[in-house]
Amino acid sequence: MKKTKIDHYTDKEALEFHSLNKPGKIEINSSKPMTTKRDLALAYSPGVAVPVQVIADNPETAYDYTSKGNLVAVISNGSAILGMGNLGALASKPVMEGKAVLFKRFADIDSIDLEIDSQDSKEIINSIKNFACSFGGINLEDIASPDCFIIEEKLKEILDIPVFHDDQHGTAIITTAALINALDISGKSIKDIKVVVNGAGASAIACTNLFKNSGVPNENVTMLDRKGVIYRGRTEGMDQWKSAHAIETKNRTLEDAINGADVFLGLSAKGALKKELVKTMAKNPIIFACANPDPEITPEEIMEVRNDAIIATGRSDYPNQVNNLIGFPYIFRGALDVRATTINEEMKVAAANAIAELAREDVPDEVAAAMGGDRPKYGKDYIIPSTFDPRLISVIPVAVAKAAMDSGVAKKPIKDFEVYKDQLKQRLDPSVSIMQGINSHIKKNQKKIVFADGEDENTLKAAIAFKNSKLGTPILVGKKEKIKERIKEIGYKENFDIEIINSEDNEKRKKYVNFLFEKLQREKGFLERDCDRLVRNDRVVWASCMVACGDADGAVTGNTRRFGASFDKVTQVIDSRPGEIMFGLNMVVAKGKTIFVGDTSVNEYPSSEELAEIAISTARVVKLFGFVPKVAFVSHSTFGQPLTSRTKHIKKAVEILKSKNVDFEFDGDMQPDVALNSEYKELYPFSNIVGNANILVMPGQHSAAISYKMMKSLGDTKVIGPLLIGLGQPIEIAPLRSSTPEIINLASIAAYSADIINYKKN
């Protein structure tokens, strides 16, 4: 069983992350235009009076005229924050904001965190009851037991919206899914197994309840707390929730209970299960050691004494991670979409079964791409899907919604589940899956990436994050003392283990001067001293030479100077790929749709032939990212209306592509809205590209750069790039003053390109 190291961050980095730009992790944006006086009149007084009256007459219409139906409250009183204990309501806010972000990222659910400064369960219940009408669902989090049981049970009685304590039920659902598959692999029946649950807190009790609801007989489950086995007749340390799981047994200790057991579920503390006890378990034991951050027993310790065990933990650095993220966003998604009045046991069991079944399916190409090329196969080391499996969004909500309808708690049944599945897939930001896939891939194929602007703070932070995230091996170009000083300022020790290099390395300097002189003496008429000056004084040239001479696999530069200045230096060292045109390509994500835009940075006025070549190269790159290319040659006109000299120029590019018999769809000329908006399909039924384009080939660099920079600056748009396409080596140029995440993305793409494209070293 392979184990990998967990990422490390300094306290300063964590604090900077939470304070950068706007403090915190969430903000509220308007979903309606707020630009004119009329907009304001509709949004507020007097226009808002109309939906007010409609909702007063029929409260159900709040789902139609407000955000209620897609809004979840994430609530805590801070009495059990992570594994840190009772630190108070305000201290829980960073965790609750994080939970809200996860709801949005994984299921497109809007969420607001609410921290209630009270340790009184009745007061908390009353507070939630009074504001619950604003929300479509309530997610309780980090509330200590037994209050978490009391609060949830009472709220479920009095509210007609889903109430879900994720610490309990999220863990239970994922663990039950893992159990279903572990039993299938080991050939055991859920009705015959003997289960030991070590721990009697909220998660343990919820897991036990769901195990029993899924088929495990009550008398076959032994639960233990700090005082030992929970048996009938025991009075010490008991409450109504523990008593529900008391059984008739002579066993009093974990050693007694685990002898011959098929399943061990640990939700307790580090080291609670010893190797000697694992030896006494039944054949093909199932061991879920889920204490965090350190399990009851490590997989390595188990493997020392049993090679037939199926193992899961709560950690991301081992296979089979029991992670609530696989469950709660999608469970709420399904519940909200049918306006469920509760999340009942039928819905939980349906979610567990859906998760289990997904792990048994063959992993298709697009999912393997999103997981970095991994194609896990159902078995002992893959009983739970990955948290980044993009199929989760279209599988779990469907199962939950169906169960809600079948159990009679859905107020808005779904009529067509195939349409619903498609709608679910469209909710996610595709760029996230793209970068996740790239990063997963390069983690397994470590590359050396040069960060040319090593003294720049954002570049330095990017290099450190690149290393800590195990994306590859960074190399910094710059003065060692200055970089070490910067590293110390960021919060790391001076001796942080990143290679720093510069022109003081005489051996490499001579190597790069010789390489450059041989290349440029005839090509540019350079003298050897000219090449020496370039190598000594320009970090971009130095970094490019490192890649060209095989001392690094790729590079990222550009953050401290204009793109054109960096491009000129890079192309002095590196030629274009044979038979390809060089150009800039931006990945633009807006409203969940990914569009590739070229050329954004290299060719000022591409000829018709160059436009055709840009389309061909872009289609090749887009396929590598897992998309089916659909190319639109965009213009100020649509299919020749109005007809101008530039329109003719673009139409000629289309004709050139037709003559080449390329293996992708294309069309043009057309205006961008025609290319992207499906409303235009009926006006131009002869074109498959209208309303469907994901590649926009721009008529000139000026229009491309203006377009994507306006979108990035003014709209709710994510931009990755420009990616430098057609260069003979994997070097990416960051725009001036790029953020740390933007530089990391470009470094990752350089590493990915270095691995999947056959670059010939000069």
Secondary structure, 3 states (H helix, E strand, C coil): CCCCCCCCCCHHHHHHHHHCCCCCCCCCCCCCCCCCHHHHHHHCCCCCHHHHHHHHHCHHHHHHHCCHHHEEEEEECCCCECCCECCCCHHHHHHHHHHHHHHHHHHCCEEEEEECCCCCHHHHHHHHHHHHHHCCEEEECCCCCCHHHHHHHHHHHHCCCCEEEHHHHHHHHHHHHHHHHHHHHHCCCCCCCCEEEECCCHHHHHHHHHHHHCCCCHHHEEEEECCEECECCCCCCCCHHHHCCCECCCCCCHHHHHCCCCEEEECCCCCCCCHHHHHCCCCCCEEEECCCCCCCCCHHHHHHHCCCCEEEECCCCCCCECCHHHCHHHHHHHHHHCCECCCCHHHHHHHHHHHHHHHHCCCCHHHHHHCCCCCCCCECCECCCCCCCCCHHHHHHHHHHHHHHHCCCECCCCCCHHHHHHHHHCCCCHHHHHHHHHHHHHHHCCCEEEECCCCCHHHHHHHHHHHHCCCCEEEEECCHHHHHHHHHHHCCCCCCCCEEECCCCHHHHHHHHHHHHHHHHHHCCCCHHHHHHHHHHCHHHHHHHHHHCCCCCEEEECCCCCHHHHHHHHHHHCCECCCCCCEEEEEEEECCEEEEEECCCCCCCCCHHHHHHHHHHHHHHHHHCCCCCEEEEECCCECCECCCHHHHHHHHHHHHHHHHCCCCEEEEEECHHHHHCHHHCCCCCCCCCCCCCCEEECCCHHHHHHHHHHHHHHCCEEEEEEEEECECCCEEECCCCCCHHHHHHHHHHHHHHHHHCCCCCC
